[in-house]
Amino acid sequence: MLVFDTAGTTITCKAMVARAAKQPLVEETITVDPPQAGEVRVRVIANALCHTDIYTLDGNDPEGLFPCILGHEAGCIVESVGEGVTSVTVGDKDVPAYTPQCCQPTCIFCMSPKTNLCPAIRSTQGKGVMPDGTSRFKDKDGNPIYHFMGCSTMSEYTVLAEISCAKIDSDAPLNKMCLFGCGIATGLGAVWNTCKVEVNSTVAVFGLGAVGLAVIQGAKMAGASRIIAVDTNPKKFDAALKLGATDCVDSSSIKDKPIQQHIAGTMTPWGVDYTFDCTGNTEVMRAALECSHRGWGTSCIIGVAAAGHEISTRPFQLVTGRTWKGTAFGGFKSRRDIPMLVERCMKGELPIDHYITHRFTGVNETNKAVDALHSGDCLRAVVEYSMEG
């Protein structure tokens, strides 16, 4: 077990800093201030790269701020806690949650079973600062560095709001459970929570990255009878079939008609019950909606589109019974549900090892993980910063 003697002091550590959009991350020595009231400082053990990090690094995020420390899919150990923190203590393992859960009786979002979108710290999180409006990070010259998604886990140490800390089993391997911090949980939850896919439903999944494969895994576990996997890269089909896809379609090979007409017309008479966009491409979002079943089909947007892009379809598509919805973190209430996902994984009910295709060691190898994610054959690249104990 890690022993910490740094409580109340400023920690000096290594971090990968995004100085500007479209530029490689820079390894820097930074300082991390102690946690303030309601905050938790953690040692990051492992960080998995998510396409949302790359989305911001590539300059597509309208809220992207620089310089910042990216990263939001991680496994951590609590190093120290600020005043008033009661839900975690030093030595606890946790998964940072970019979608917090304040659990306050006065929060209509946390109290509602309809959503997980707690807005308690949304305004400051979107501005790249902690709830008191300041940053806990400084570079070697003493200049502040912005936080990212309330997590900033491309650093050996980071500071989180207590309401963004999902405490997990002390025996859970952080270099695997970090995956539940974003993409895998999002795909599973889109199926189980947002759409509530029923037994014998038919499903189409557009985009076979880690999120799309998690949708397939979740749909198979929910009892879907037919799962159509759609991508322009046939190399991804083997993984989709292993997780439960029944059909695979290379949409780039369909020349005579739009892919939505191929699915709703050629492959099926009226479309499928549920469709999921995992691409962030607004044309694909439209295609997914338009091949959902006439009369009752539901299409769920998971992928995040680039700044300024808008969705469109003919209103008649909705008039004839289709529902268009979206999901954030798969509708999971983070502090309640991440521990549940970890527990199911540890029991063998929810395998996730297959998503980790690349591993790297040391925060300084994060750029290699970025390159791997850009390569097209990477689902999740996990960078391990240190041992758990």
C-alpha positions in Angstrom: 0.0 0.0 0.0 1.2 3.5 -0.9 2.2 5.7 2.1 1.8 9.4 1.7 3.5 12.1 3.8 2.7 15.0 1.6 -0.7 16.1 3.0 -0.9 19.9 3.3 2.2 20.5 1.1 2.6 21.4 -2.5 3.6 18.4 -4.6 6.1 18.7 -7.5 5.5 16.0 -10.2 5.5 15.3 -13.9 2.6 16.0 -16.2 1.9 16.1 -19.9 0.7 19.7 -20.7 -1.3 20.6 -23.7 0.2 24.0 -24.5 -1.9 24.6 -27.7 -4.3 22.9 -30.0 -2.8 20.6 -32.7 0.5 20.5 -30.9 2.2 17.4 -29.2 1.8 17.2 -25.4 4.8 18.6 -23.5 6.3 16.7 -20.5 6.7 19.3 -17.8 7.5 19.5 -14.1 4.5 21.1 -12.4 3.3 21.8 -8.9 0.0 20.6 -7.5 -1.4 22.6 -4.6 -3.1 20.9 -1.6 -6.9 20.3 -1.9 -9.2 23.0 -0.6 -12.5 22.4 1.2 -14.6 19.8 -0.6 -11.6 18.6 -2.7 -9.5 15.5 -2.9 -5.9 15.2 -4.2 -5.1 11.9 -5.8 -2.1 10.0 -7.2 -2.9 8.9 -10.7 -1.9 5.2 -11.1 -3.1 4.6 -14.6 -4.7 6.8 -17.3 -6.5 5.5 -20.5 -6.7 7.8 -23.5 -10.1 8.6 -24.8 -11.1 10.2 -28.1 -12.5 13.2 -26.1 -9.0 14.1 -25.1 -7.9 14.0 -28.7 -11.0 16.0 -29.7 -9.9 18.8 -27.5 -6.2 18.5 -28.4 -7.1 18.7 -32.1 -8.9 22.0 -31.5 -12.5 20.7 -32.0 -13.8 21.5 -28.5 -15.5 24.9 -28.3 -14.7 24.8 -24.5 -11.1 23.8 -25.0 -8.7 26.0 -23.0 -4.9 26.1 -23.2 -2.5 25.4 -21.5 -4.3 22.6 -19.8 -3.7 19.1 -18.5 -5.9 16.6 -20.4 -7.1 13.2 -19.2 -10.3 12.0 -17.6 -10.3 8.1 -17.8 -8.1 7.0 -14.8 -7.6 5.0 -11.7 -6.3 6.8 -8.7 -5.4 6.6 -5.0 -6.4 9.3 -2.6 -3.3 11.1 -1.2 -5.0 13.8 0.9 -8.4 15.3 1.4 -9.6 18.9 2.0 -11.8 20.2 4.8 -15.2 18.6 5.0 -14.5 15.6 2.8 -16.2 12.5 4.2 -16.9 10.1 1.3 -13.3 9.2 0.7 -10.2 9.0 2.8 -6.4 8.6 2.3 -5.5 5.4 0.6 -8.9 4.8 -1.0 -9.0 3.8 -4.7 -11.2 5.9 -6.9 -12.2 6.6 -10.5 -12.5 10.3 -11.3 -15.9 11.2 -12.7 -16.2 14.0 -15.3 -20.0 13.8 -14.6 -20.2 14.5 -10.9 -22.9 13.5 -8.5 -23.4 15.8 -5.6 -26.2 13.7 -4.0 -27.7 16.7 -2.4 -31.5 16.5 -1.6 -31.8 20.0 -3.1 -30.3 18.9 -6.5 -33.3 18.1 -8.7 -30.9 16.3 -11.2 -29.3 14.0 -8.6 -32.7 13.3 -7.1 -34.3 12.5 -10.5 -34.1 8.9 -11.9 -34.3 10.5 -15.4 -30.8 12.0 -15.6 -27.3 11.9 -14.3 -26.4 15.5 -15.3 -25.6 17.0 -12.0 -24.8 20.7 -12.6 -23.3 21.5 -9.2 -19.8 22.4 -10.6 -20.6 22.6 -14.3 -20.0 26.3 -14.6 -16.4 26.2 -13.1 -15.6 22.8 -14.7 -16.3 24.2 -18.1 -14.0 27.1 -17.4 -11.1 24.8 -16.5 -10.9 25.7 -12.8 -11.9 24.2 -9.5 -15.2 25.1 -7.8 -13.6 28.2 -6.1 -12.6 29.6 -9.5 -8.9 28.8 -9.2 -6.5 26.2 -10.5 -4.4 23.8 -8.4 -1.7 23.4 -11.1 1.2 25.7 -11.8 4.1 25.4 -14.3 7.7 25.9 -13.4 7.3 29.7 -13.8 4.4 29.8 -11.4 1.8 30.3 -14.1 -1.6 28.5 -13.7 -2.5 25.6 -15.9 -6.2 24.9 -16.7 -8.0 21.8 -15.5 -9.9 19.6 -17.9 -13.3 18.0 -17.4 -12.8 18.2 -13.7 -10.2 15.5 -13.9 -6.8 16.3 -15.5 -5.3 12.8 -15.2 -2.4 13.2 -17.5 -0.5 14.2 -14.4 1.1 12.1 -11.7 -1.1 14.0 -9.2 -4.3 15.9 -9.7 -7.1 17.5 -7.6 -10.7 16.6 -7.9 -13.9 17.8 -6.4 -15.2 15.3 -3.8 -18.4 14.9 -5.8 -16.3 13.7 -8.7 -14.7 10.8 -6.8 -16.2 7.4 -7.3 -14.7 5.2 -4.6 -14.2 1.6 -5.7 -13.2 -1.8 -4.3 -9.8 -1.7 -2.6 -8.8 -4.9 -4.5 -9.8 -3.5 -7.9 -6.8 -3.2 -10.4 -6.7 0.4 -11.3 -4.9 -0.2 -14.6 -8.1 -1.9 -15.8 -10.9 -0.2 -13.9 -9.8 3.1 -15.2 -11.8 2.2 -18.4 -15.1 2.8 -16.5 -14.3 6.5 -16.2 -15.7 7.3 -19.7 -16.0 5.3 -22.9 -16.9 1.8 -21.9 -19.4 2.9 -19.3 -20.9 5.3 -21.8 -21.5 2.6 -24.4 -22.9 0.1 -21.9 -25.1 2.8 -20.3 -26.5 4.0 -23.6 -28.0 0.5 -24.0 -29.0 -0.2 -20.4 -30.0 3.2 -19.1 -30.7 5.6 -21.9 -32.5 3.3 -24.3 -33.3 0.4 -22.0 -32.9 -2.2 -24.8 -35.2 -5.1 -24.3 -34.8 -8.8 -24.9 -35.2 -9.8 -28.6 -34.7 -6.2 -29.7 -32.9 -5.4 -33.0 -30.0 -3.0 -32.9 -27.6 -1.2 -35.3 -24.3 0.3 -34.1 -22.5 2.9 -36.2 -18.8 3.2 -35.4 -16.8 0.3 -33.9 -14.3 2.0 -31.6 -14.3 1.2 -28.0 -17.6 2.9 -27.4 -19.3 1.2 -30.3 -18.0 -2.2 -29.1 -19.3 -1.5 -25.6 -22.7 -0.8 -27.1 -22.6 -4.2 -28.8 -21.5 -5.9 -25.6 -24.2 -4.2 -23.7 -26.9 -5.0 -26.3 -25.8 -8.7 -26.3 -26.0 -8.8 -22.5 -29.5 -7.1 -22.7 -30.6 -10.0 -24.9 -30.8 -8.3 -28.3 -31.6 -10.8 -31.0 -29.9 -9.0 -33.9 -27.0 -6.6 -33.7 -25.8 -4.9 -36.9 -22.3 -3.5 -36.7 -21.5 -0.7 -39.2 -18.1 0.8 -39.9 -15.9 1.7 -42.9 -13.0 -0.4 -41.6 -13.7 -4.2 -42.0 -10.7 -4.9 -39.8 -12.9 -4.0 -36.8 -15.5 -6.7 -37.6 -13.8 -9.6 -35.9 -14.0 -7.8 -32.5 -17.6 -6.8 -33.1 -18.6 -10.4 -33.9 -16.8 -11.7 -30.8 -18.8 -9.3 -28.6 -22.1 -10.3 -30.1 -22.7 -8.6 -33.5 -24.8 -10.8 -35.8 -24.2 -8.8 -39.0 -21.3 -6.5 -40.1 -21.7 -3.9 -42.8 -18.9 -1.9 -44.5 -20.9 1.3 -45.2 -18.3 2.5 -47.7 -19.1 -0.5 -49.9 -22.8 0.3 -50.3 -22.8 2.3 -53.5 -26.3 2.1 -54.8 -28.2 3.7 -51.9 -27.6 5.4 -48.5 -26.7 3.1 -45.7 -30.0 3.9 -43.9 -31.9 2.6 -46.9 -29.7 -0.5 -47.0 -30.5 -1.3 -43.3 -34.2 -0.2 -43.5 -35.2 -1.8 -46.8 -32.7 -4.4 -47.8 -31.6 -5.9 -44.5 -34.9 -5.4 -42.7 -38.4 -4.3 -43.9 -38.8 -1.3 -41.6 -35.5 -0.8 -39.8 -34.3 -1.8 -36.3 -35.6 -1.0 -32.9 -32.6 0.8 -31.6 -29.7 2.6 -33.3 -26.6 4.1 -31.8 -24.2 6.7 -33.3 -20.7 6.3 -31.9 -18.9 8.4 -34.5 -19.5 12.1 -33.8 -20.3 12.5 -37.6 -23.6 14.4 -38.1 -24.4 12.6 -41.4 -24.0 9.3 -39.6 -26.3 10.5 -36.9 -28.9 11.2 -39.5 -28.4 7.8 -41.1 -28.8 6.1 -37.7 -32.1 7.9 -37.0 -33.5 7.1 -40.4 -32.9 3.4 -40.2 -34.6 3.1 -36.8 -37.9 1.3 -37.0 -40.9 3.1 -38.4 -43.5 3.6 -35.6 -41.2 3.0 -32.5 -37.5 3.2 -33.4 -35.2 5.0 -31.1 -31.8 6.5 -32.1 -29.2 7.5 -29.5 -26.4 10.0 -30.2 -23.2 9.1 -28.3 -20.5 10.6 -30.4 -19.6 14.2 -29.9 -19.6 16.3 -33.1 -17.0 19.0 -33.9 -17.8 22.6 -32.9 -20.4 24.2 -35.1 -21.9 21.1 -36.6 -25.6 20.6 -36.4 -27.9 17.6 -36.9 -30.7 17.5 -39.5 -33.4 15.2 -40.8 -36.9 15.6 -42.3 -39.5 16.2 -39.6 -41.5 13.4 -41.1 -38.9 10.9 -39.7 -40.1 11.9 -36.2 -43.7 12.3 -37.1 -43.7 8.7 -38.2 -42.8 7.5 -34.7 -39.0 7.7 -34.3 -37.3 9.1 -31.2 -34.0 10.9 -31.3 -32.1 11.1 -28.0 -28.6 11.5 -26.7 -26.6 10.3 -23.7 -23.8 11.6 -21.5 -21.8 9.0 -19.6 -24.5 6.5 -20.5 -26.9 7.9 -18.0 -24.9 6.4 -15.1 -24.9 8.3 -11.8 -21.2 8.3 -11.3 -20.5 7.8 -7.6 -23.3 5.3 -7.3 -22.8 3.3 -10.5 -19.1 3.2 -11.2 -18.5 1.0 -8.1 -21.3 -1.3 -9.3 -19.6 -1.6 -12.7 -16.3 -2.4 -11.0 -18.0 -5.0 -8.8 -19.6 -6.7 -11.8 -16.3 -6.7 -13.6 -14.5 -8.3 -10.6 -17.1 -11.0 -10.4 -16.5 -11.9 -14.1 -19.9 -10.7 -15.2 -18.6 -7.8 -17.2 -15.3 -8.5 -18.9 -13.4 -5.5 -20.3 -9.8 -6.7 -20.8 -10.4 -6.9 -24.6 -10.6 -3.1 -24.9 -7.0 -2.6 -23.8 -5.0 -3.0 -27.0 -1.9 -0.9 -26.0 0.0 -0.3 -22.8 2.6 2.2 -22.0 4.7 3.0 -18.9 5.3 6.5 -17.5 3.5 9.7 -18.0 6.2 10.7 -20.5 4.9 8.0 -22.9 1.5 9.6 -23.3 2.3 11.0 -26.7 3.0 7.4 -27.8 -0.5 6.5 -26.6 -1.9 9.5 -28.6 -0.2 8.1 -31.7 -1.6 4.7 -31.0 -5.1 6.1 -30.7 -4.6 7.8 -34.1 -3.4 4.6 -35.7 -6.9 3.1 -36.2 -6.1 -0.2 -34.6 -6.3 1.0 -31.0 -9.3 0.7 -28.7 -7.8 1.9 -25.5 -4.2 2.7 -24.7 -3.5 2.6 -21.0 -0.5 4.5 -19.6 0.6 3.3 -16.2 2.3 6.0 -14.1 3.3 4.0 -11.1 2.5 0.8 -9.2 -0.5 0.7 -6.9 1.6 -0.2 -3.8 
